[in-house]
Amino acid sequence: MFDPHVVKMHKNHPSAVWARVAPYHYIWLCKYGLALCKEYTFRYKKVHKCQQHIEKLYALGFPPPEKMYITKTPRGVKQYATNGCPRGIHWFALAMPTRYLSTNAEKAYKRYYMSKAYGSEDEKMKKKASNKRLELEDRPDLVKVYNKCKRKYIKRYCIF
């Protein structure tokens, strides 16, 4: 089972609330986490430490909630999007500064993560982001391959 010494943290974080209020949210999140682990293994040729934990959570299944909020948000969640959500999900919690908020989850998170990469003070992050951008600018054939892979990935994992 799980380590009894692990402390429950961030119980009321909007993303944690979102994951536990509806079975489909929980299942989608487990599958998304496993897809990220698969990508990590593909890139780095090793298994991420959290993969085994996510597999256990997925096997245990959705814990019975006190109350389900499938089509509407619980009172504690103030920032959420109702458009651009993964297939079958009616609302998506947004955990980010207000300047990136939108009613479209995909657009909001895209803006937020782009600000992290391109607006970062961390030189390593800036270099990584600029290298990716240059790599795609210099090779138009890579752009086609990237877009084709992106479409396949979205279709397969039903992400946004």
Secondary structure, 3 states (H helix, E strand, C coil): CCCCCCCCCCCCCHHHHHHHCCHHHHHHHHHHHHHHHHHHHHHHCCCCCCHHHHHHHHHHCCCCCCCCCCCCCCCCCCCEECECCCCCCCCEECCCCHHHCCCEHHHHHHHHHHHHHHCCCCHHHHHHHHHHHHHHHHCHHHHHHHHHHHHHHHHHHCCC
